[in-house]
Amino acid sequence: MNTSSSLVLTADNLSCIREERILFDELDLQFKNGDIWQIAGANGTGKTSLLRILAGLHEPENGNIKYKGTLIGQCNEEYHQDLLYLGHSPGVKAELTVLENLQFNLQLCGQNTDQCVQLLEQVDLYGFSDTLAAHLSAGQHRRIALARLWLTDARIWILDEPFTAIDKQGVKRLEQRVLEHADQGGIVILTTHQDLSLPTSRYQTLTLERVFAL
Ligand SMILES: Nc1ncnc2c1ncn2[C@@H]1O[C@H](COP(=O)(O)OP(=O)(O)OP(=O)(O)O)[C@@H](O)[C@H]1O
C-alpha cells in the first residue's frame, strides 16, 4: 500500500548545484516504511550530494525535505535520532583496537558492551579483537563502521557506498541486514556501483544522469 499517510520522508523539488553544474533539478522523492532505494549513477553524478542533502548535512539549492510532514530543520532532534548516516569515511578510530572501537560504538548506541563478541562474529572480525584499527585491511576497517547496522535503533539508514572494499560474503550479509531492517519497517537509502542481489521487487533504483554546466 502506498498511501501518503505511510510516507515518512519526502523530498520536494530538490535541486543541487556544485561548481556551476546542475547535479539534479526538480527531484521529487518519497520514502515510506519498508522501502529500500538504491541511488545509482556514474562517478560525479551527485549521489553523495543527494544523500548528504537527505541527511540534512548539506543545503539544497532549492526544495525541501520533510520527515513525517515536518521540515527536517524544524524536527529538532527527532530526525537525527531516527537517522543513521554512514558516509564515505567510516568514522573508525585508528588508534583503538577493533574491540575498543566496537565497545565505543556500543556505548554510543547506549547498549551493553557484553554484546561485543557477538558483534565481532556478525561482522566477521573474530580473532582481530586486539588488532589496532590502523593495522586492518580496508574492508576490515569498513566492517567496524558497518557494525553499527547491527546496533542502531534508527529507522532511516542512509548509507554511502556501504559495500566498498567488502568481500562477496560480506556484501551478502549486509544485503540481508538491509532487507531485515526494511522488513521490520525501516527505510534504507544507499548508493552502490554494484548490482544488488536482493529480489528486484524488493527495492527501487533512482539513477542520476551525467551533470551538465549552467
Ligand atoms: N564540497 C564540494 N564542493 C564543491 N563541489 C563538490 C563538493 N562535493 C562534491 N562536489 C562536486 O559535485 C559533483 C558530484 O559529487 P558527488 O560526490 O555527489 O558525486 P557521486 O555521484 O557521489 O560520485 P562518486 O560515484 O564518484 O562517489 C562532483 O563533480 C564533485 O566535484
The ligand as an SDF file (V2000), in Angstrom:
LIG
                    3D

 31 33  0  0  0  0  0  0  0  0999 V2000
   32.1650   20.0400   -1.2570 N   0  0  0  0  0  0  0  0  0  0  0  0
   32.1050   20.2050   -2.5790 C   0  0  0  0  0  0  0  0  0  0  0  0
   32.3970   21.3810   -3.1460 N   0  0  0  0  0  0  0  0  0  0  0  0
   32.3340   21.5610   -4.4870 C   0  0  0  0  0  0  0  0  0  0  0  0
   31.9750   20.5850   -5.3370 N   0  0  0  0  0  0  0  0  0  0  0  0
   31.6880   19.4000   -4.8360 C   0  0  0  0  0  0  0  0  0  0  0  0
   31.7300   19.1320   -3.4320 C   0  0  0  0  0  0  0  0  0  0  0  0
   31.3760   17.8510   -3.2230 N   0  0  0  0  0  0  0  0  0  0  0  0
   31.1270   17.3330   -4.4470 C   0  0  0  0  0  0  0  0  0  0  0  0
   31.3120   18.2580   -5.4000 N   0  0  0  0  0  0  0  0  0  0  0  0
   31.1460   18.0550   -6.8310 C   0  0  0  0  0  0  0  0  0  0  0  0
   29.8380   17.5930   -7.0760 O   0  0  0  0  0  0  0  0  0  0  0  0
   29.8560   16.5830   -8.0810 C   0  0  0  0  0  0  0  0  0  0  0  0
   29.1210   15.3640   -7.5540 C   0  0  0  0  0  0  0  0  0  0  0  0
   29.8390   14.8270   -6.4630 O   0  0  0  0  0  0  0  0  0  0  0  0
   29.2550   13.6080   -5.6350 P   0  0  0  0  0  0  0  0  0  0  0  0
   30.2950   13.2150   -4.6480 O   0  0  0  0  0  0  0  0  0  0  0  0
   27.9140   13.9580   -5.1470 O   0  0  0  0  0  0  0  0  0  0  0  0
   29.1240   12.5160   -6.7870 O   0  0  0  0  0  0  0  0  0  0  0  0
   28.9010   10.9330   -6.7010 P   0  0  0  0  0  0  0  0  0  0  0  0
   27.8440   10.6040   -7.7020 O   0  0  0  0  0  0  0  0  0  0  0  0
   28.6640   10.5120   -5.3020 O   0  0  0  0  0  0  0  0  0  0  0  0
   30.2910   10.4050   -7.2220 O   0  0  0  0  0  0  0  0  0  0  0  0
   31.0890    9.0220   -6.9690 P   0  0  0  0  0  0  0  0  0  0  0  0
   30.3460    7.9290   -7.6790 O   0  0  0  0  0  0  0  0  0  0  0  0
   32.4150    9.2930   -7.6220 O   0  0  0  0  0  0  0  0  0  0  0  0
   31.2070    8.8290   -5.4860 O   0  0  0  0  0  0  0  0  0  0  0  0
   31.3170   16.3050   -8.4350 C   0  0  0  0  0  0  0  0  0  0  0  0
   31.5990   16.8990   -9.6750 O   0  0  0  0  0  0  0  0  0  0  0  0
   32.0900   16.9690   -7.3150 C   0  0  0  0  0  0  0  0  0  0  0  0
   33.2770   17.5340   -7.7890 O   0  0  0  0  0  0  0  0  0  0  0  0
  1  2  1  0
  2  3  1  0
  2  7  2  0
  3  4  2  0
  4  5  1  0
  5  6  2  0
  6  7  1  0
  6 10  1  0
  7  8  1  0
  8  9  2  0
  9 10  1  0
 10 11  1  0
 11 12  1  0
 11 30  1  0
 12 13  1  0
 13 14  1  0
 13 28  1  0
 14 15  1  0
 15 16  1  0
 16 17  2  0
 16 18  1  0
 16 19  1  0
 19 20  1  0
 20 21  2  0
 20 22  1  0
 20 23  1  0
 23 24  1  0
 24 25  2  0
 24 26  1  0
 24 27  1  0
 28 29  1  0
 28 30  1  0
 30 31  1  0
M  END
$$$$
